Amino acid sequence: GWLAALQYASHQRDWDVVGARLLYPDTSIQYGGIVRNHDQPQWFDHRFRFKAADFGPANIEGPTIAATGACLYVTRETLDDIGELDEGFGMAYEDVDYCLRAWAHGRRVGYVPQAVVLHHESKTRGKVQGDRELASQARFWDRWGDQLDRRPVRAEDGGLRVIYVTQDTGIGGGHRVIFTHLNGLLEKGHHPELWTLDEDGAPGWFDLEVPVRRFDSYAELAHALGPIDAIKVATWWETSSWVWEASVLHGIPVYLVQDVESSYYASPKDHAAVHESYRPEFAYLAGSAWVADELKKLGVADPTVFTPGLDTGTYRTLDGMQRRDGTILSTARSNPLKDFRLTRAAYGRLTNPKPELTLFGSEPELAEGLGDSVTFRRFPSDEEVNVLLNETSVLVQTSKHEGFCLPPLEAMAAGAAVVCTDSNGNRDFCVDGVNCLMPGRDPQQVADALQRLLADAPLRERLIAAGHETAEAYAWPRKIDALERFYLDLADDRADTTAARTPAPART
């Protein structure tokens, strides 16, 4: 039953105060966690209110700032520690106050959708607040206003404290972006750190210059992160709830979403878990305009588009390099989203004799059966990839989906022409017929685009010239300047605000 589910979750998840999923009599959701009201932050609201009972994200358990007093499971230890609800709240806010007291005592509050309770409450509410409600509101913000809304994150020297949280530090484009953020902020005079669960701690493949702390579990990490006044950055959906939890009373939570990560999973339950991680309390950095649009569809109000930058010190045209006409370069990965099968099929449709094709990556078996004109470069360094880009005529990339997609941009910086399919995130910088060719997702169309570009030198040169201009706009120094502005503005906005402590006017 519902009570057993609450008790079980409290024990399993180490939660001290737990709320059930509450449904209206028509079975739509009445309560699925508590959040600040986005438009009127003096008030709190129920997350997922009015959604269908089977709405995926509402069926994912997790921490919440507070649980509604309509159904509140409290452990005996918590009652002995913080006592009962404050009867000074005549109407409203008493449950949020109680849960914040629990958080302040080092206890945790959770939401358990497996426990379902019917709440016999009307779906409509009165539009005018009475004296008791407004008095409760004033009492609440007098007590919690500073704690909730004044979030200093500067060190004594004025620099920002910024902590990025990752699950690991393995080789990957997303981690490269994160580590470049950290090094860039350090160079600007701020105080960035990396906190991770990676058993090796700091990455061995990237020259990361900031302090790195490693932890054995997210729970251990969140416990250490909680008391720190810093900008705290979630970087992957599995880090989200822990970074959020560590920001309930201290710091400013930010979510760097480089891709809508549900695209990596087939299961609807996994999709729901990812989408639930997009909590309204975060400030959002979206890795491309496409990512920002998708986040808006999922209910994120104000994501800031912040694309990856380009290392123009590494990816650039090299003096004295001879470009080999009639050659093609491609990444090769078995990840289905990269759709190397389309590249293979398109290459097979090119006229004989086949042009030289160089593949690079970590899976040389992907080159098998493509013929004698194909070579594979395994694990080339960034500098070696840039040499390959300076030698080839055309880079081809046929991904189904990317959060952004750096290889075409790197090719533009190095002076190679680009053929790529629409992969969502690359729409920020790829313009068909202007700086690249973008055929449809069909082997013959990709082959035709390659054949056309290899044969038409003036077209190739025009696309290359436009590609150079595109690449310059994404140079990392410019991006780090923009990142610093984002964090400085965020810190200033949250340094000392009293807006949420002012009693709200009557809601209409």
N, C-alpha and C positions, 0 to 999 in steps of 0.2 A: 504494500500500500504506500501511500504518499509519505507517511511518517517514517516508515522503514527506509524509504529512498533518501529522505533527508538525513537520517541518522547514519546511513551507510556512506553517503557522500562526505559528511562531516568527518567521519573516521578516515576514509580513504584519501581525501584531499587535504586533510589537516585544516579544515575550515571550522571556525568557531561560531560564526553566525551564518545561517543558510536560509535562502528563500526558495520556495517552490515556483513552478510555472502556474500562474493563475489565469483562468479562462472566464470570459463572460458566459452567461447562460446560453448564448448562441454559439458557443465554443470558439469564438475568436479570442485572441490573446488580450488579457487585461494587464498582465505584468510579466516581463521577461528580463528583469534587471532594472536598475535605476541609472539615469543619466541627467546631466544638466540640460535644461531646456535651451536649445540653440538660440532661439529668438528672444527669450526672456530669461537670462541666466540667473535671475533671482529665484527662479522656481526649478524644481526637479520634475522629471517626467519618467514614465515607465517606458523602457526600451521595448520595441516590437509591438507596442499597443496597436490593436485592431488588425494585426496580421493574422492569417489563418493559423490554426493550431499546429499544422504540419509544416509551417514555414521553416526551412532548413536551418538558418542561423539561430533561430530561437530555440532549437533543440540541441544546442551545443552548450555544455556546462562550462562555467568559468567564473573568475572573480568578478565582483561588482562593487561599486562604491557603497551601495547600501541595498538592503532588502526591505520590501514593504512590510509594515507592521501588520498587515492583514493575515500574513502567515509567516511567522518568524521562528525558526528553530535556533535556540541558543544553548550552548553547552553549559553544564553546571559550573565548570571552571571559569567560564566567562562571566556568568552571573556573580560569582563570588569575587571576581576581579573588578568589574566595573559597575556592578549593581543593576538596578532596574531602569526602565525608561524614565526620563525626566518629566514629571507631571507639571512642570512649569510651562510646557507647550500645550496651550489650550486646544489648538486644532492645527494639525499638520506639522511636519518637520521632525517630530519626535523620533521616528524610525531612522531617518537619515542621521540625526544627531547621535543616536545610540550606536549606529554602525561606524560612524567616524570616531567615536570614543573607542570602539573596539580596535580599529586600525591604529589609533594613536597609542594604544597599549600593546602594540606588536601582534595583534590578533588579525585574523583574515576573515573576509566576508565572501560568500559564494552564492552562485545561482545554479539550481539543479532542475533542469526541465523534465527529468524522469519522474519527479514528484509533481503530480497534477492535481490542482484543487479548483473547484468551481467557486467563483466569487459572484455572489448575487448583488451586483452593483449595476446601476444604469450606465450605458455607454455615453450618455450626455451629462454635462456638468453645468452647474450654475456659472454665470458670467461675472458675478460680483462677489468679491471677498469681504467677509465680515471682519469685525474688530478682532475676534479671536485668531483668525488666520493671519491677519496683518501683524498682530502682536507676536505670534509665533515666528513669523518671518523675521521681524526685527530682532527677536531673542536669538534666533539661529545665526544670523549674519554678524551680530555683535560677538558671538562666541567663535565662529568659524571663518569669518570673512578674511582675516589676514592669512590664516592657514591655507585656505583654498585658493585665494586669488593673488596673493603677493608671493611671487616665486623668484627670488633673487638667484641668479646663476653665474654671477661674475666672481672671479677671484679678487684678492686684495689689489692686484696690479691692474684691474679693469678688464683683463682677458676673460673670455667665456670658458666655463667648464663644460665640455661636451664629451659624452660617453656613448660610443657605438657598441651595440650588442650583436654578436654573430653566433651562429650555431657552430661553425667551424671556420677554418682559415685556408681551405684547400684552393688549388688553382682554379680560377674562374673569372669571367669578365665582371660579374657582380662584385666579387671581393676586390678586384682591382679598382673599381670605382670607389668602394668604401675606403680602402687604404689610401687612395689618392686624396679623398676628402680629408682624412686624418692628417696626412703629411702637409697638405695645403693649409689647414687651420693652424697647425703648429708653426709653420713658417710665418703666418700672419700674427703670431704672438699670443695665440689662445692656448688652452690647456686641454687638448683632446686625449682620450684614452680609448683603447679597445678592450672590451670584456668578452670572453668567448668560452665555449665549452670544449674547444679543440684540445685534444690531449697533448699536443706539442706546443700549445700557446701561440707564440708569434709565427707568422708564415715564413717558411724557409725560401720561398720563391720570389718574395717581394721585399724590397728594402724599406720596411716600415720603421719609422723613426720615433713613434710615440710609445708610451708605456702600455704594456699588455698584461692583463690579469686573466688567469684561467680559473675555471670552476668545474666541479664535478657534476653539478646539476643546475638546472634553471632555478630551483627553489633556493639553493645556496647563493646563487648570483643575485636574485631579487632581494634576498634578505640583506646582503651587503650593499646593494644599490639603493635601497629604500631611503635611508637617512641622508643621502647626498643631495646637495642643492646643485643640480646640473641639468643641462639639456640632455635627455636620454633618448637615444635613437634606436628604435626597432628596425631591423633590416631584413626580416624574413617572417612569414606568418607565424611560425612556431615561437618566435621571440616576442611576439606582440603582447600577449596577455601578461607576460612576466615584466616587460618594460612598463606596461600600463600600471600593473600592481605596484611596482617600485616608484610610481609617480603620484600615488594617491595623495600623499601629504607633502612631498618634497620634489622639486624639479619640474621640468616641462617635458611632456612626452611628445616625441616626433616619430613619424613612421615614414621611412624611406622605402617606397614601393617601386622597385625597378621593373616589376612586371606583375600583372594580376595572376597570382601563383596558382589559382584554380586551373589555369590552362595546362598545368603539368600533371593533372590527375583525371582519371576517368570516373571515379566514384562520386555520386551526388553527395554522400556524407562528407567526403573530403572537400568538395566544393563548398558545402555549408560551413565547414570548419574554417576554411580560408576566408570566406565572406564575413563570418562572425568576427574575425580578427580586426576588421576595419571599424574600429570603435570611434564614436564621434568625438571623444576627448582628445584625440591626437591632432597635431598639426601635420599636414601631409606634404611630402615631396614626391611627385609622380615622375617616373623615369621617361615619360614621353607624353605627347598630347593624347595619344590613344589610351594610354594607361589612365590619364586624368579623366577622360570621358567615361571609361569603364567604371572608375571609382565613383563618379557622379551617379551613374546608373544604379550603383549599389548603395547609394545613400550618403556618400561622403560629400559634405557641403562645399568645401573650399580648397581643393587640392592645388598646390602650386606646381606647375610644370617645371621640372628641373632635370634636363637630360644629362647623360654622361658627357664628359669632355674628351678631347682628343690630345694625346701626347704628341704634339707637333715636333718635339725634340727627337723623338724616335721615328715617327711616321712622317717622312718628308722625301722630296726628290733628292737624289744623291748625285753630286757632280762626277762626271766621268763614267757614269753607268750607261751601257748600251742596251736600249730596250729591244727585245727580240720580237720582230713582227710576226703576227700569226700565232701567238701563243696565248694559252688560257691558264688561269690560276683559280683554284677553288679550295675552300676548307672542306674537310671530309669527316663527318661524324655520323654515327649510327642513330643518334637521338632522333626519334620520329619527327619532332618539331623542326629539325633542320632539313628534313626531306632531301637528303643526298640522293635518294633514288631518282628524283626528278632530274638532278644534274646528270646522273649516269645515263638516264634515258635520252636526255637532250643531246648529250655528247655522241651517243650511238646513232643519232639521226643526222649528224654533220656529214657533209660529203667527203668522200675519200679523195686523196689521202687525208687522214684525220690530222687536225692541228695538234701540236704538242700540248699536253695537259699536265700541269703539275698540281698534285694534291698535297695538302699538309694537315697534320693532326696527330692523333695517337693510335689510330687503327689502320695499319697498312693493308689489312685484309680487304678493306673497302676498294682498293685499286684492282683487285683480282678480276680478270676477265675483260678488262677494258682495252687491252692491246699494248703493243710495244711503244706506242707514242706517249704512254702515261708513266710518270714517275711519282714516287711518294716521298715526301720529306717528313720524317717523324720527329716530333717535339722540337721544332725550330724555335730559337729564341725570338724575342720581339725584333731585335736588330736583324736577324736572319729573315724574318717575315718581311721586313721592310725592303731588304735586298730583292726578295722574290717579287714584291710589288713593283719595284723599279725595273725589273727585267721583263715582266709580262706585258702583253698588250691589253688583256681584258681580265678582270676578276668577275666570276659568276657566283652568285649566292641565291639559293632557291628555297630558303626557309619558309615553312608554313606560318610560323609565328615567332616573333621576337619582341621583347620589351622595348628594345631600341635598335640594336644591330650595328656594332662597330665596324666589322670588316669592310663594308662598302665605303664608310667614311675614311677609314685608314687608307684604302686604295685611292680615293680621291686626293688625299694629302700627298700620296707618293707618286701621283701622276699616271695611274692606270685608269683606263676606261672601265665602266661598271655596267654589268647586266644583273639585275636582281628582281625577284618577284616581290609583290606586296606582302610584307610580313607584319603588318599592323604598326609596330613601333618605328619602322624606318620611314614612315610617311612624314616625320618631322623634317627630314632633310633630303629625301629622294624625290626628285621631280622628273617624271617621265619625259624624255625628249629634251630636257634642259641640262641636267647633270648626270643622267644615266638613261638606260633603256629598261622599262619595266613590263616585260611580257606577262601574259596570263599564265596560270598554273597548268600548262600543257607542254609536253616535251617538244612538240613541233614548234610552238611559239617561242620557247626558249632557244631552240636550235636556230630558228630564223633570226632572232635578235643577235645571237652570237655571230652567225654568218654575216649579217649585215654590218656589224661593227668591225669585224676583222677585215672586211673588204672595203670599207668606206673611211679612208684616212681623214678627210676633212670633218666628217661627223665625229670621228673619234677625238680629234683635236678640240672641237668645239665643246664636247662633253667634258673633256679633261680640264679645259680652262675654267668652265663653270664649277666643276668639282673642286678645284683649288680654292675658289672663293668660298664655297660652302664649308670646306674643311677649316679654313681660317676662322670662321665664326664660332667654331666649337673648341678652340684651343683652351686647354685646361686653365691657364692663368685667368682668362675671362670668367670661366665657370666658377673658379674658387672665389673670385671677387663677388660674384652673385650669391654664392653659398654663404659667404660671410655676411652679406647684407641681410639675407633671409634670417640667419640666426641672431644677428644684432637687433633687427626689428622685432623678432619674437621675444627676445630678452627684455627689450624696452617696454613692449606691450604688457608683459607680465611682471614687471618690476614692482609696481605699486598701483593696483587698481581697486577702486571702491565701488565700481558700478553694480556689482552683484550684491552689495550690502544695502543698497537703497531699496526700500519697500516698493514693489512693483505697483503700477497703476492697475485699476480693475481691468481684467482681461476681457476683450470683446471678440 
